[in-house]
Amino acid sequence: MQEEKEISGVKIKLAALKKDVENVNNIQGRLDTAIDKLTDVSTSIKSMLAVHEEKLQQQERIDEVIFDKIKERGTEIDHVYRDLQNEIKHVEKRLLVEIKSLKLDFGARVGILEKYRWIIMGGAILIGLMLSGNFSDIIKMLS
Protein backbone atom coordinates (compact mmCIF):
# COMPACT_ATOMS: atom_id res chain seq x y z
CA MET A 1 0.00 0.00 0.00
CA GLN A 2 2.79 2.26 0.71
CA GLU A 3 4.06 1.53 -2.71
CA GLU A 4 0.73 2.33 -4.23
CA LYS A 5 0.67 5.60 -2.37
CA GLU A 6 4.11 6.38 -3.60
CA ILE A 7 3.14 5.41 -7.14
CA SER A 8 -0.01 7.51 -6.95
CA GLY A 9 2.08 10.40 -5.48
CA VAL A 10 4.56 9.99 -8.30
CA LYS A 11 1.66 9.90 -10.80
CA ILE A 12 0.28 13.10 -9.29
CA LYS A 13 3.69 14.73 -9.45
CA LEU A 14 4.11 13.47 -13.01
CA ALA A 15 0.70 14.89 -13.93
CA ALA A 16 1.68 18.20 -12.30
CA LEU A 17 4.97 18.17 -14.18
CA LYS A 18 3.13 17.46 -17.47
CA LYS A 19 0.83 20.35 -16.72
CA ASP A 20 3.80 22.58 -15.93
CA VAL A 21 5.49 21.50 -19.19
CA GLU A 22 2.30 22.33 -21.10
CA ASN A 23 2.17 25.72 -19.39
CA VAL A 24 5.83 26.32 -20.23
CA ASN A 25 5.13 25.28 -23.85
CA ASN A 26 2.15 27.67 -23.97
CA ILE A 27 4.26 30.46 -22.50
CA GLN A 28 7.07 29.64 -24.93
CA GLY A 29 4.59 29.74 -27.83
CA ARG A 30 3.31 33.09 -26.64
CA LEU A 31 6.84 34.37 -26.26
CA ASP A 32 7.66 33.20 -29.81
CA THR A 33 4.56 35.00 -31.09
CA ALA A 34 5.48 38.14 -29.14
CA ILE A 35 9.07 37.97 -30.46
CA ASP A 36 7.77 37.58 -34.04
CA LYS A 37 5.45 40.57 -33.58
CA LEU A 38 8.26 42.63 -32.03
CA THR A 39 10.49 41.68 -34.96
CA ASP A 40 7.78 42.83 -37.40
CA VAL A 41 7.34 46.08 -35.47
CA SER A 42 11.10 46.61 -35.37
CA THR A 43 11.30 46.07 -39.14
CA SER A 44 8.44 48.48 -39.71
CA ILE A 45 10.07 51.08 -37.46
CA LYS A 46 13.37 50.69 -39.30
CA SER A 47 11.69 51.22 -42.67
CA MET A 48 9.75 54.23 -41.34
CA LEU A 49 12.95 55.71 -39.92
CA ALA A 50 14.71 55.18 -43.23
CA VAL A 51 11.86 56.92 -45.07
CA HIS A 52 11.88 59.80 -42.58
CA GLU A 53 15.66 60.09 -42.78
CA GLU A 54 15.42 60.30 -46.58
CA LYS A 55 12.72 62.96 -46.30
CA LEU A 56 14.86 64.95 -43.85
CA GLN A 57 17.86 64.76 -46.17
CA GLN A 58 15.73 65.82 -49.11
CA GLN A 59 14.33 68.74 -47.09
CA GLU A 60 17.86 69.78 -46.11
CA ARG A 61 18.87 69.79 -49.79
CA ILE A 62 15.81 71.87 -50.63
CA ASP A 63 16.63 74.27 -47.78
CA GLU A 64 20.18 74.66 -49.08
CA VAL A 65 18.87 75.45 -52.56
CA ILE A 66 16.42 77.98 -51.11
CA PHE A 67 19.13 79.65 -49.02
CA ASP A 68 21.42 79.81 -52.06
CA LYS A 69 18.63 81.43 -54.10
CA ILE A 70 17.99 83.92 -51.29
CA LYS A 71 21.69 84.83 -51.21
CA GLU A 72 21.70 85.25 -55.00
CA ARG A 73 18.65 87.50 -54.84
CA GLY A 74 20.30 89.50 -52.06
CA THR A 75 23.40 90.15 -54.15
CA GLU A 76 21.25 91.00 -57.18
CA ILE A 77 19.26 93.45 -55.08
CA ASP A 78 22.51 95.00 -53.80
CA HIS A 79 23.75 95.47 -57.38
CA VAL A 80 20.45 96.96 -58.50
CA TYR A 81 20.46 99.26 -55.45
CA ARG A 82 23.98 100.48 -56.20
CA ASP A 83 23.12 101.00 -59.88
CA LEU A 84 20.03 102.99 -58.91
CA GLN A 85 22.04 105.10 -56.48
CA ASN A 86 24.62 105.87 -59.17
CA GLU A 87 21.91 106.69 -61.68
CA ILE A 88 20.18 108.99 -59.19
CA LYS A 89 23.48 110.76 -58.48
CA HIS A 90 24.08 111.28 -62.21
CA VAL A 91 20.56 112.59 -62.74
CA GLU A 92 20.94 114.88 -59.73
CA LYS A 93 24.21 116.27 -61.08
CA ARG A 94 22.67 116.84 -64.50
CA LEU A 95 19.68 118.58 -62.93
CA LEU A 96 21.94 120.81 -60.85
CA VAL A 97 23.94 121.75 -63.95
CA GLU A 98 20.72 122.50 -65.84
CA ILE A 99 19.38 124.58 -62.94
CA LYS A 100 22.64 126.55 -62.76
CA SER A 101 22.58 127.19 -66.51
CA LEU A 102 18.94 128.31 -66.29
CA LYS A 103 19.85 130.55 -63.36
CA LEU A 104 22.67 132.13 -65.34
CA ASP A 105 20.46 132.49 -68.39
CA PHE A 106 17.66 134.09 -66.38
CA GLY A 107 20.18 136.31 -64.58
CA ALA A 108 21.52 137.54 -67.90
CA ARG A 109 18.03 138.15 -69.24
CA VAL A 110 16.99 139.98 -66.08
CA GLY A 111 20.20 142.08 -66.31
CA ILE A 112 19.30 143.03 -69.87
CA LEU A 113 15.73 143.86 -68.82
CA GLU A 114 17.01 146.01 -65.96
CA LYS A 115 19.36 147.81 -68.35
CA TYR A 116 16.46 148.52 -70.71
CA ARG A 117 14.32 149.58 -67.77
CA TRP A 118 16.88 152.17 -66.71
CA ILE A 119 17.28 153.33 -70.29
CA ILE A 120 13.51 153.64 -70.69
CA MET A 121 13.17 155.43 -67.34
CA GLY A 122 15.94 157.82 -68.30
CA GLY A 123 14.32 158.41 -71.68
CA ALA A 124 10.94 158.94 -70.05
CA ILE A 125 12.46 161.46 -67.63
CA LEU A 126 14.18 163.20 -70.52
CA ILE A 127 10.98 163.31 -72.56
CA GLY A 128 9.08 164.50 -69.51
CA LEU A 129 11.55 167.28 -68.98
CA MET A 130 11.45 168.22 -72.65
CA LEU A 131 7.73 168.42 -72.61
CA SER A 132 7.74 170.52 -69.54
CA GLY A 133 8.47 174.18 -69.96
CA ASN A 134 11.54 174.18 -67.76
CA PHE A 135 13.73 172.17 -70.13
CA SER A 136 15.62 175.18 -71.37
CA ASP A 137 16.32 176.26 -67.81
CA ILE A 138 17.62 172.81 -66.94
CA ILE A 139 19.92 172.76 -69.96
CA LYS A 140 21.27 176.13 -68.97
CA MET A 141 21.96 174.77 -65.50
CA LEU A 142 23.84 171.80 -66.88
CA SER A 143 26.01 173.91 -69.18
C-alpha positions in Angstrom: 0.0 0.0 0.0 2.8 2.3 0.7 4.1 1.5 -2.7 0.7 2.3 -4.2 0.7 5.6 -2.4 4.1 6.4 -3.6 3.1 5.4 -7.1 0.0 7.5 -6.9 2.1 10.4 -5.5 4.6 10.0 -8.3 1.7 9.9 -10.8 0.3 13.1 -9.3 3.7 14.7 -9.4 4.1 13.5 -13.0 0.7 14.9 -13.9 1.7 18.2 -12.3 5.0 18.2 -14.2 3.1 17.5 -17.5 0.8 20.3 -16.7 3.8 22.6 -15.9 5.5 21.5 -19.2 2.3 22.3 -21.1 2.2 25.7 -19.4 5.8 26.3 -20.2 5.1 25.3 -23.8 2.2 27.7 -24.0 4.3 30.5 -22.5 7.1 29.6 -24.9 4.6 29.7 -27.8 3.3 33.1 -26.6 6.8 34.4 -26.3 7.7 33.2 -29.8 4.6 35.0 -31.1 5.5 38.1 -29.1 9.1 38.0 -30.5 7.8 37.6 -34.0 5.5 40.6 -33.6 8.3 42.6 -32.0 10.5 41.7 -35.0 7.8 42.8 -37.4 7.3 46.1 -35.5 11.1 46.6 -35.4 11.3 46.1 -39.1 8.4 48.5 -39.7 10.1 51.1 -37.5 13.4 50.7 -39.3 11.7 51.2 -42.7 9.8 54.2 -41.3 12.9 55.7 -39.9 14.7 55.2 -43.2 11.9 56.9 -45.1 11.9 59.8 -42.6 15.7 60.1 -42.8 15.4 60.3 -46.6 12.7 63.0 -46.3 14.9 64.9 -43.9 17.9 64.8 -46.2 15.7 65.8 -49.1 14.3 68.7 -47.1 17.9 69.8 -46.1 18.9 69.8 -49.8 15.8 71.9 -50.6 16.6 74.3 -47.8 20.2 74.7 -49.1 18.9 75.5 -52.6 16.4 78.0 -51.1 19.1 79.7 -49.0 21.4 79.8 -52.1 18.6 81.4 -54.1 18.0 83.9 -51.3 21.7 84.8 -51.2 21.7 85.2 -55.0 18.7 87.5 -54.8 20.3 89.5 -52.1 23.4 90.1 -54.2 21.2 91.0 -57.2 19.3 93.5 -55.1 22.5 95.0 -53.8 23.8 95.5 -57.4 20.5 97.0 -58.5 20.5 99.3 -55.4 24.0 100.5 -56.2 23.1 101.0 -59.9 20.0 103.0 -58.9 22.0 105.1 -56.5 24.6 105.9 -59.2 21.9 106.7 -61.7 20.2 109.0 -59.2 23.5 110.8 -58.5 24.1 111.3 -62.2 20.6 112.6 -62.7 20.9 114.9 -59.7 24.2 116.3 -61.1 22.7 116.8 -64.5 19.7 118.6 -62.9 21.9 120.8 -60.8 23.9 121.8 -64.0 20.7 122.5 -65.8 19.4 124.6 -62.9 22.6 126.5 -62.8 22.6 127.2 -66.5 18.9 128.3 -66.3 19.8 130.6 -63.4 22.7 132.1 -65.3 20.5 132.5 -68.4 17.7 134.1 -66.4 20.2 136.3 -64.6 21.5 137.5 -67.9 18.0 138.1 -69.2 17.0 140.0 -66.1 20.2 142.1 -66.3 19.3 143.0 -69.9 15.7 143.9 -68.8 17.0 146.0 -66.0 19.4 147.8 -68.3 16.5 148.5 -70.7 14.3 149.6 -67.8 16.9 152.2 -66.7 17.3 153.3 -70.3 13.5 153.6 -70.7 13.2 155.4 -67.3 15.9 157.8 -68.3 14.3 158.4 -71.7 10.9 158.9 -70.0 12.5 161.5 -67.6 14.2 163.2 -70.5 11.0 163.3 -72.6 9.1 164.5 -69.5 11.5 167.3 -69.0 11.4 168.2 -72.6 7.7 168.4 -72.6 7.7 170.5 -69.5 8.5 174.2 -70.0 11.5 174.2 -67.8 13.7 172.2 -70.1 15.6 175.2 -71.4 16.3 176.3 -67.8 17.6 172.8 -66.9 19.9 172.8 -70.0 21.3 176.1 -69.0 22.0 174.8 -65.5 23.8 171.8 -66.9 26.0 173.9 -69.2 
